[in-house]
Amino acid sequence: MSQDDRHASEDALRAARRQKAQALRDRGENPFANDLWPAPLAELGPLRARAAQARGDGGRYDKAAVAALGLGVAHVAGRVMLQRGFGRAAFLRLRDRTGELQLYLHEGATPDAELARLDDIQIGDVIEAEGRLMATDKGELSLEVTRVRLLTKALLPLPDKWHGLADVETRYRQRYVDLIASKEAAAVFRARSHIVRAVRRYLDDDGFLEVETPTLHTLVGGAAAKPFTTHHNALDMSLFLRIAPELYLKRLVVGGLERVYELGRMYRNEGVSTRHNPEFTMLEFYEAYATYETLMTRTEALFRAVDADLAARMPKEHAAWLAARPFTLDEPFARVSMKAAVERALAAASLPADVPSSIRGEGAPIKEWSKSSERAKKRVDWSNYLKGVKKCANDGEALFAAYEYLAEPFLAEDYRSRGADKSVPVFIVDYPAEVSPLARRKDGDPSLVDRFELFVHGRELCNAFSELADPEDQAARFRDQLEKKARGDEETMDYDADYIRALEHGLPPTAGFGMGVDRLVMALTASASIRDVILFPLLRPEH
């Protein structure tokens, strides 16, 4: 169906429903009411739970047992998800935020005037009803309706209940319909809320203080990313939407707030993919008198605590997500140096160990390397690897390029569980100092830093390091960033003189941590795309 045909069909459906709404107005009733009957409103999930003891092993409710409970009259409200009728009887499937319940209207219990209101009600409408709980002959728990009323007329119908919104982009654009039509989509966003609360609870219970820092920055700092720019009219200032809260949070540690965290929105002017959205949610926390090794242990505990909380709050859905996950949290996370990860990847691809150094020279035998194995031939991106190496100014950047193209894409298959049926999360540690401008150098090898990134089934979720406390070293690294910016690198930081001043007042030994919350939700709910876990992802305008 063309877009014009879809619009025409939609207009026809809208017109028919407007007629229904006008008929209500003609009778003196409001099809968009803003009041309910005065009786207390019962939620459908708890209402069903009150009748749970009358439910048999096969899921059928016993009529006599439900009647014996004497649950009294219930007043309910929600959206009509299904409607069917047989002669002078009708069944409506009602949904609210807690669950669903069948409404049963028939001549024996429902007055004629109330039955006549069925002509006003269509799938998608919001209604209220009153009646007693009972079980039908087929054992379905139902509310035997004595009165019913339309609250909100839906001028557009819901999509087909079996297919929902078939077009993925339409699901993202019309999330309000997606949430109504798809229980699975709604479950993911309920899970997201539980996950965020569980993260907060874990940190709060361990003495961390939640804080808020500016989202409008005068300098670019805290991460290597291209920012969005804006302008403050009253102050006539150019500003950047924050790419990270890091430098502000570490100022707070200097000030004596020794355990702080922030959960907030970040903005990075980057491409869109299944793992990237320009606006995203990030957790950052900083812990004084801790190291990056401390935070690896804490990260494992955090992940398991959040997952356990999700399992307790959404057991049915969690069981399905757990079965669908290609990774396990039940085993210790792997801890692998970047150099070791590259060496293992080279061996797995039957490539010589000198590839990272040889590719930087003239006449690198890429065609010969690509014949070493199926992995090297079909799955290593040699073209972009070569382009990336040409931009490397030193050995540290070259090691990082080798890791990005030879090792990172294969972490999920190179690091497996004991049964080899799942991947295990991998901490990649010991990053080159040249690609880690805010991390502390290793005492035993100053060419490396005390840093890790966590990858869960190949997706980067966390970045953490022991913080650089030496103001002179930090100032030098800021100057290096300025030199890269002068050479045209857009993903660099500015020189932050006030942050250097803060370090000069003394930053305690501190470890810092950053995690993409959207990616955590993706992992725990086995979602394929970041757009599946962001309610309203950024999309191009409709034409």
C-alpha positions as CSV (number, residue, x, y, z in Angstrom):
1,M,0.0,0.0,0.0
2,S,1.4,3.4,-1.0
3,Q,1.7,6.2,1.5
4,D,-1.2,8.1,-0.1
5,D,-3.4,5.0,0.1
6,R,-2.5,4.6,3.8
7,H,-3.4,8.2,4.5
8,A,-6.7,7.8,2.6
9,S,-7.6,4.7,4.5
10,E,-6.6,6.4,7.8
11,D,-8.8,9.4,6.9
12,A,-11.8,7.1,6.3
13,L,-11.4,5.3,9.6
14,R,-11.0,8.6,11.4
15,A,-14.2,10.0,9.8
16,A,-16.2,7.0,10.8
17,R,-15.1,7.3,14.4
18,R,-15.7,11.0,14.5
19,Q,-19.3,10.2,13.6
20,K,-19.5,8.0,16.7
21,A,-18.1,10.8,18.8
22,Q,-20.6,13.3,17.4
23,A,-23.5,10.9,18.1
24,L,-22.4,11.0,21.8
25,R,-22.3,14.8,21.8
26,D,-25.8,14.9,20.2
27,R,-27.0,12.9,23.2
28,G,-25.4,15.3,25.6
29,E,-22.4,13.1,26.5
30,N,-18.7,14.0,26.2
31,P,-16.7,11.5,24.1
32,F,-13.6,12.9,25.9
33,A,-14.7,12.9,29.5
34,N,-12.5,14.1,32.3
35,D,-14.4,12.5,35.2
36,L,-15.1,9.0,36.5
37,W,-17.9,7.5,38.7
38,P,-17.2,8.3,42.4
39,A,-16.6,4.6,43.3
40,P,-12.9,3.7,44.0
41,L,-11.1,2.4,41.0
42,A,-9.8,-1.2,41.1
43,E,-6.7,-2.1,39.2
44,L,-7.1,-5.2,37.0
45,G,-3.9,-7.0,38.0
46,P,-4.7,-6.9,41.8
47,L,-8.3,-7.7,41.0
48,R,-7.3,-10.9,39.2
49,A,-5.0,-11.7,42.1
50,R,-7.9,-11.6,44.5
51,A,-9.5,-14.5,42.6
52,A,-6.3,-16.5,42.2
53,Q,-7.3,-19.2,44.7
54,A,-10.3,-20.1,42.5
55,R,-8.0,-20.9,39.5
56,G,-7.4,-24.6,38.7
57,D,-4.2,-26.2,37.6
58,G,-5.2,-25.9,33.9
59,G,-5.7,-22.1,34.3
60,R,-9.5,-22.3,34.3
61,Y,-11.5,-20.6,37.0
62,D,-14.2,-22.5,38.9
63,K,-17.5,-20.7,38.8
64,A,-18.6,-21.7,42.2
65,A,-15.3,-21.0,43.8
66,V,-15.2,-17.4,42.3
67,A,-18.8,-16.8,43.5
68,A,-17.9,-18.1,47.0
69,L,-15.1,-15.6,47.4
70,G,-17.8,-12.8,47.7
71,L,-15.5,-10.2,46.1
72,G,-18.3,-7.6,45.8
73,V,-18.7,-5.0,43.1
74,A,-15.6,-3.7,41.3
75,H,-15.2,-0.4,39.4
76,V,-12.6,-0.7,36.6
77,A,-11.2,1.4,33.7
78,G,-8.9,0.8,30.8
79,R,-8.5,0.4,27.1
80,V,-10.5,-2.0,25.0
81,M,-8.1,-4.4,23.4
82,L,-10.6,-6.9,21.9
83,Q,-14.3,-6.9,21.3
84,R,-16.6,-9.7,20.2
85,G,-20.3,-10.3,20.4
86,F,-22.8,-13.2,20.2
87,G,-26.4,-12.1,19.9
88,R,-27.3,-10.1,23.0
89,A,-24.0,-10.9,24.7
90,A,-20.6,-9.2,24.3
91,F,-17.1,-9.7,25.6
92,L,-14.6,-6.9,25.9
93,R,-10.9,-7.4,26.8
94,L,-9.9,-4.5,29.0
95,R,-6.3,-3.5,29.8
96,D,-4.8,-1.1,32.3
97,R,-1.2,-0.6,33.5
98,T,-1.4,-3.7,35.8
99,G,-3.0,-6.3,33.5
100,E,-6.1,-7.4,31.5
101,L,-9.5,-8.7,32.4
102,Q,-12.5,-9.8,30.3
103,L,-15.8,-7.8,30.6
104,Y,-19.0,-9.8,30.0
105,L,-22.1,-8.0,29.1
106,H,-25.4,-9.9,28.7
107,E,-29.1,-9.6,29.1
108,G,-29.3,-11.5,32.3
109,A,-27.1,-9.0,34.2
110,T,-26.6,-5.9,32.0
111,P,-29.6,-3.5,31.7
112,D,-30.7,-2.7,28.1
113,A,-29.6,0.9,28.4
114,E,-26.1,-0.3,29.2
115,L,-26.1,-2.9,26.4
116,A,-27.1,-0.1,24.0
117,R,-23.8,1.7,24.8
118,L,-21.9,-1.1,23.1
119,D,-22.8,0.7,19.8
120,D,-20.5,3.6,21.0
121,I,-17.6,1.4,22.0
122,Q,-14.8,0.3,19.6
123,I,-11.4,-1.3,20.0
124,G,-8.9,1.3,21.3
125,D,-11.5,3.2,23.2
126,V,-11.0,4.0,26.9
127,I,-14.0,3.0,29.1
128,E,-15.0,2.4,32.7
129,A,-17.3,-0.4,33.9
130,E,-18.8,-1.8,37.0
131,G,-19.8,-5.3,38.0
132,R,-19.0,-8.5,39.9
133,L,-16.3,-11.0,39.3
134,M,-17.5,-14.3,38.0
135,A,-16.2,-17.2,35.8
136,T,-17.8,-18.0,32.4
137,D,-18.7,-21.6,31.4
138,K,-15.3,-21.8,29.7
139,G,-13.5,-20.9,33.0
140,E,-12.5,-17.4,32.0
141,L,-12.4,-14.9,34.9
142,S,-14.7,-12.0,33.9
143,L,-16.4,-8.9,35.2
144,E,-20.1,-9.3,34.8
145,V,-21.0,-5.7,33.8
146,T,-23.9,-3.9,35.2
147,R,-23.0,-0.5,33.8
148,V,-20.5,0.8,31.3
149,R,-19.4,4.2,30.0
150,L,-17.1,5.5,27.3
151,L,-14.4,7.9,28.6
152,T,-12.3,8.6,25.6
153,K,-13.2,7.8,21.9
154,A,-10.1,6.7,20.0
155,L,-10.3,8.3,16.6
156,L,-7.9,5.8,15.1
157,P,-8.0,2.1,15.6
158,L,-5.3,-0.1,17.0
159,P,-3.2,-2.2,14.5
160,D,-4.1,-5.8,13.9
161,K,-3.7,-7.7,17.2
162,W,-1.7,-10.5,15.6
163,H,0.8,-8.3,13.7
164,G,1.0,-5.1,15.6
165,L,3.0,-2.4,13.8
166,A,4.8,-4.4,11.2
167,D,7.1,-1.6,10.0
168,V,10.0,-1.1,12.5
169,E,10.4,2.6,11.9
170,T,6.7,3.1,12.4
171,R,7.1,1.4,15.8
172,Y,9.7,4.0,16.7
173,R,7.7,7.0,15.4
174,Q,4.5,5.9,16.9
175,R,5.8,4.5,20.2
176,Y,2.4,5.2,21.8
177,V,0.8,2.7,19.5
178,D,3.7,0.3,19.8
179,L,3.3,0.2,23.6
180,I,-0.4,-0.5,23.3
181,A,-0.1,-3.1,20.6
182,S,3.0,-5.0,21.8
183,K,3.3,-6.4,25.3
184,E,6.9,-7.2,24.5
185,A,7.8,-3.6,23.8
186,A,5.9,-2.4,26.9
187,A,7.8,-5.0,29.0
188,V,11.2,-3.7,27.8
189,F,10.4,-0.2,29.0
190,R,9.0,-1.4,32.3
191,A,12.3,-3.3,32.6
192,R,14.3,-0.2,31.8
193,S,12.6,1.6,34.7
194,H,13.4,-1.2,37.1
195,I,17.0,-1.4,35.9
196,V,17.6,2.3,36.5
197,R,16.0,2.1,40.0
198,A,18.2,-1.0,40.8
199,V,21.3,0.9,39.7
200,R,20.5,3.8,41.9
201,R,19.6,1.4,44.8
202,Y,22.9,-0.4,44.5
203,L,25.0,2.8,44.6
204,D,22.8,4.5,47.3
205,D,23.1,1.5,49.5
206,D,26.9,1.6,49.2
207,G,27.3,5.3,50.3
208,F,27.3,7.0,46.9
209,L,25.6,10.4,46.6
210,E,23.6,11.2,43.5
211,V,24.3,14.7,42.1
212,E,23.5,16.8,39.1
213,T,26.0,18.7,37.0
214,P,25.6,21.1,34.1
215,T,24.4,19.9,30.7
216,L,25.5,23.1,29.0
217,H,29.3,23.3,28.9
218,T,31.7,26.1,27.8
219,L,34.4,23.6,26.9
220,V,34.5,20.1,25.4
221,G,35.7,17.6,27.9
222,G,35.3,14.2,29.6
223,A,35.3,12.0,26.5
224,A,36.6,11.8,22.9
225,A,33.5,12.8,20.9
226,K,32.2,15.5,18.7
227,P,29.7,17.7,20.6
228,F,26.5,19.5,19.6
229,T,26.7,23.3,19.7
230,T,24.2,25.8,20.9
231,H,24.1,29.5,21.8
232,H,23.0,31.4,24.9
233,N,21.4,34.6,23.7
234,A,21.4,36.6,26.9
235,L,25.0,36.0,27.7
236,D,26.0,35.9,24.0
237,M,27.9,32.6,24.6
238,S,28.6,29.6,22.4
239,L,28.0,26.4,24.4
240,F,28.2,22.7,24.0
241,L,25.7,20.0,25.0
242,R,27.7,17.8,27.4
243,I,29.3,14.7,26.1
244,A,30.2,13.5,29.6
245,P,29.9,14.8,33.2
246,E,33.4,13.5,34.2
247,L,35.3,16.6,34.9
248,Y,32.6,18.1,37.0
249,L,32.2,14.9,39.1
250,K,35.9,14.7,39.8
251,R,35.8,18.4,40.9
252,L,33.3,17.2,43.5
253,V,35.6,14.4,44.7
254,V,38.3,17.1,45.2
255,G,35.7,19.0,47.2
256,G,35.3,16.0,49.6
257,L,32.2,14.3,48.1
258,E,34.2,11.1,47.9
259,R,31.5,8.8,46.3
260,V,29.4,10.5,43.7
261,Y,27.3,9.4,40.7
262,E,25.1,10.9,38.1
263,L,22.5,9.3,35.8
264,G,21.7,11.6,33.0
265,R,21.4,12.4,29.3
266,M,24.5,12.9,27.2
267,Y,24.7,14.3,23.6
268,R,27.2,13.3,21.0
269,N,27.2,14.4,17.4
270,E,27.9,11.0,16.0
271,G,26.3,8.5,13.6
272,V,23.2,6.5,14.3
273,S,23.4,2.7,14.5
274,T,22.0,-0.3,16.4
275,R,24.4,0.8,19.2
276,H,24.4,4.5,18.9
277,N,21.8,7.3,19.4
278,P,23.0,10.9,19.5
279,E,21.1,11.4,22.8
280,F,21.6,8.7,25.3
281,T,21.6,8.0,29.1
282,M,24.9,7.4,30.9
283,L,25.8,6.5,34.5
284,E,29.1,7.9,35.8
285,F,30.4,7.4,39.3
286,Y,33.6,8.2,41.1
287,E,35.0,6.5,44.2
288,A,37.9,7.9,46.2
289,Y,40.5,5.5,47.5
290,A,39.7,2.9,44.9
291,T,41.4,1.7,41.7
292,Y,40.3,0.5,38.4
293,E,40.7,-3.1,39.7
294,T,38.3,-2.2,42.6
295,L,35.8,-1.1,40.0
296,M,36.1,-4.3,38.0
297,T,34.9,-6.2,41.1
298,R,32.2,-3.6,41.7
299,T,31.0,-3.8,38.1
300,E,30.4,-7.5,38.3
301,A,28.5,-7.1,41.6
302,L,26.5,-4.2,40.1
303,F,25.5,-6.2,37.0
304,R,24.4,-9.2,39.1
305,A,22.5,-7.1,41.6
306,V,20.6,-5.3,38.9
307,D,19.8,-8.6,37.0
308,A,18.6,-10.2,40.3
309,D,16.3,-7.3,40.9
310,L,14.9,-7.5,37.4
311,A,14.3,-11.2,37.9
312,A,12.4,-10.6,41.1
313,R,10.2,-7.8,39.7
314,M,9.5,-9.3,36.2
315,P,10.0,-13.1,36.7
316,K,8.1,-14.3,33.6
317,E,9.7,-11.8,31.2
318,H,13.1,-12.2,32.8
319,A,13.1,-15.9,32.2
320,A,12.5,-15.3,28.5
321,W,15.2,-12.7,28.2
322,L,17.6,-14.9,30.1
323,A,17.0,-17.8,27.6
324,A,17.5,-15.4,24.7
325,R,20.8,-13.9,26.0
326,P,23.9,-15.1,24.1
327,F,26.0,-14.4,27.2
328,T,26.1,-15.4,30.9
329,L,26.6,-13.3,34.0
330,D,26.9,-16.4,36.2
331,E,30.7,-16.9,35.6
332,P,33.6,-14.6,36.4
333,F,34.1,-11.9,33.8
334,A,37.3,-12.4,31.7
335,R,40.1,-9.9,32.4
336,V,42.4,-9.5,29.4
337,S,45.1,-6.9,28.5
338,M,44.6,-5.2,25.1
339,K,47.9,-6.7,23.9
340,A,46.9,-10.2,24.9
341,A,43.5,-9.8,23.2
342,V,45.3,-8.9,20.0
343,E,47.7,-11.8,20.3
344,R,44.8,-14.2,20.9
345,A,42.9,-12.8,18.0
346,L,45.8,-13.1,15.6
347,A,46.3,-16.7,16.6
348,A,42.6,-17.5,16.2
349,A,42.7,-16.0,12.7
350,S,46.0,-17.9,11.8
351,L,47.7,-14.5,11.3
352,P,51.4,-13.8,12.1
353,A,52.1,-12.1,15.4
354,D,53.9,-9.2,13.6
355,V,50.8,-8.0,11.7
356,P,50.2,-4.9,14.0
357,S,53.8,-3.6,13.3
358,S,54.1,-4.8,9.7
359,I,50.9,-3.1,8.5
360,R,52.4,0.3,9.4
361,G,55.2,-0.2,6.9
362,E,55.1,0.0,3.1
363,G,53.9,-2.9,1.1
364,A,52.1,-4.8,3.9
365,P,51.1,-8.2,2.5
366,I,47.4,-7.8,3.2
367,K,46.4,-10.2,0.4
368,E,48.6,-12.9,1.9
369,W,47.2,-12.3,5.4
370,S,43.6,-12.4,4.2
371,K,44.2,-16.0,3.0
372,S,45.3,-17.2,6.4
373,S,41.8,-18.3,7.5
374,E,38.1,-17.8,6.8
375,R,38.0,-15.3,9.7
376,A,40.9,-13.3,8.2
377,K,39.4,-13.5,4.7
378,K,35.8,-12.7,5.3
379,R,35.5,-10.9,8.7
380,V,38.5,-8.7,9.2
381,D,37.9,-5.2,7.8
382,W,41.4,-4.8,6.2
383,S,40.5,-1.7,4.2
384,N,39.4,0.3,7.2
385,Y,42.1,-1.1,9.4
386,L,44.7,0.1,6.9
387,K,43.1,3.6,6.8
388,G,43.0,3.7,10.6
389,V,46.7,2.8,10.9
390,K,47.7,5.6,8.5
391,K,46.3,8.0,11.0
392,C,48.2,6.6,13.9
393,A,51.0,8.9,15.2
394,N,52.6,6.4,17.7
395,D,52.8,2.8,18.9
396,G,50.0,3.2,21.4
397,E,47.5,4.4,18.7
398,A,48.6,1.5,16.5
399,L,48.0,-1.1,19.2
400,F,44.5,0.4,19.7
401,A,43.8,0.2,16.0
402,A,44.9,-3.4,15.9
403,Y,42.6,-4.2,18.8
404,E,39.6,-2.4,17.2
405,Y,39.9,-4.3,13.9
406,L,41.5,-7.7,14.8
407,A,40.2,-8.4,18.3
408,E,37.2,-6.4,19.4
409,P,34.8,-7.8,16.7
410,F,35.6,-11.4,17.9
411,L,35.4,-11.0,21.7
412,A,32.1,-12.9,21.9
413,E,33.6,-16.0,20.2
414,D,37.1,-15.9,21.7
415,Y,35.9,-15.7,25.3
416,R,33.3,-18.4,26.1
417,S,31.7,-19.9,29.2
418,R,32.8,-23.2,30.6
419,G,30.1,-25.0,28.6
420,A,31.0,-22.9,25.5
421,D,27.3,-22.2,24.8
422,K,27.5,-18.6,25.9
423,S,30.0,-15.8,25.8
424,V,31.3,-14.3,29.0
425,P,31.7,-10.5,29.6
426,V,35.3,-9.3,28.9
427,F,37.2,-6.6,30.7
428,I,39.8,-5.3,28.3
429,V,42.6,-3.6,30.4
430,D,45.9,-1.9,30.0
431,Y,45.1,0.7,27.4
432,P,47.8,2.8,25.7
433,A,48.2,6.2,27.4
434,E,47.9,7.9,24.0
435,V,44.2,6.9,23.7
436,S,43.4,7.6,27.3
437,P,43.9,11.3,28.1
438,L,42.3,11.2,31.5
439,A,43.5,7.9,32.9
440,R,46.4,7.4,35.3
441,R,49.6,5.8,33.9
442,K,50.6,2.4,35.2
443,D,53.3,2.5,37.8
444,G,55.1,-0.4,36.2
445,D,54.7,0.7,32.6
446,P,54.0,4.4,31.9
447,S,53.2,3.7,28.3
448,L,49.9,2.1,29.5
449,V,47.1,3.4,31.8
450,D,45.1,1.8,34.6
451,R,41.9,1.5,32.5
452,F,39.3,-1.1,31.5
453,E,36.4,-1.3,29.1
454,L,33.7,-3.9,29.6
455,F,32.4,-5.8,26.5
456,V,29.2,-7.9,26.8
457,H,28.9,-10.2,23.8
458,G,30.9,-7.8,21.8
459,R,29.1,-4.6,22.8
460,E,31.0,-2.0,24.9
461,L,29.0,-1.1,28.0
462,C,31.5,0.4,30.4
463,N,34.7,2.5,30.5
464,A,36.6,3.0,33.7
465,F,40.0,3.9,35.0
466,S,42.1,5.0,37.9
467,E,42.0,8.8,37.6
468,L,44.9,10.9,36.7
469,A,45.7,13.1,39.8
470,D,48.9,14.8,38.6
471,P,47.9,18.3,37.4
472,E,51.1,18.7,35.3
473,D,50.6,15.3,33.5
474,Q,46.9,16.2,32.9
475,A,47.9,19.6,31.5
476,A,50.3,18.0,29.1
477,R,47.7,15.6,27.9
478,F,45.2,18.5,27.4
479,R,47.9,20.2,25.2
480,D,48.3,16.9,23.2
481,Q,44.5,17.1,22.6
482,L,44.8,20.6,21.4
483,E,47.5,19.5,18.9
484,K,45.2,16.8,17.6
485,K,42.4,19.3,17.3
486,A,44.7,21.6,15.3
487,R,45.4,18.6,12.9
488,G,41.7,18.3,12.2
489,D,40.6,15.7,14.8
490,E,37.0,16.6,15.8
491,E,36.8,14.1,18.6
492,T,39.2,15.8,21.0
493,M,38.9,17.7,24.3
494,D,39.6,21.4,25.1
495,Y,42.1,22.6,27.6
496,D,40.2,23.0,30.9
497,A,42.3,25.4,33.0
498,D,39.8,25.3,35.9
499,Y,39.9,21.5,36.1
500,I,43.7,21.8,36.3
501,R,43.3,24.2,39.1
502,A,41.0,21.7,40.9
503,L,43.6,19.0,40.5
504,E,46.2,21.4,42.0
505,H,44.1,21.4,45.2
506,G,44.6,17.6,45.4
507,L,42.4,14.8,44.0
508,P,42.6,11.7,46.3
509,P,43.4,8.4,44.7
510,T,40.2,7.9,42.7
511,A,38.6,5.5,40.2
512,G,35.9,6.5,37.8
513,F,33.3,4.6,35.9
514,G,31.0,5.3,32.9
515,M,28.3,3.0,31.5
516,G,25.7,3.4,28.8
517,V,22.4,2.7,30.4
518,D,20.7,2.1,27.1
519,R,23.2,-0.7,26.3
520,L,22.7,-2.2,29.7
521,V,19.0,-2.4,29.1
522,M,19.7,-3.9,25.6
523,A,21.9,-6.6,27.1
524,L,19.5,-7.6,30.0
525,T,16.4,-7.6,27.8
526,A,18.1,-9.3,24.8
527,S,17.2,-6.3,22.6
528,A,18.9,-6.1,19.2
529,S,18.9,-2.3,18.7
530,I,19.3,0.7,21.0
531,R,16.2,2.1,19.4
532,D,14.2,-0.8,21.0
533,V,15.1,0.6,24.5
534,I,14.8,4.3,23.9
535,L,11.2,5.5,24.0
536,F,11.6,8.2,21.3
537,P,14.9,7.7,19.4
538,L,16.0,10.4,17.0
539,L,14.6,9.8,13.5
540,R,14.6,11.8,10.2
541,P,11.4,13.8,9.7
542,E,8.7,12.0,7.8
543,H,8.2,13.2,4.2
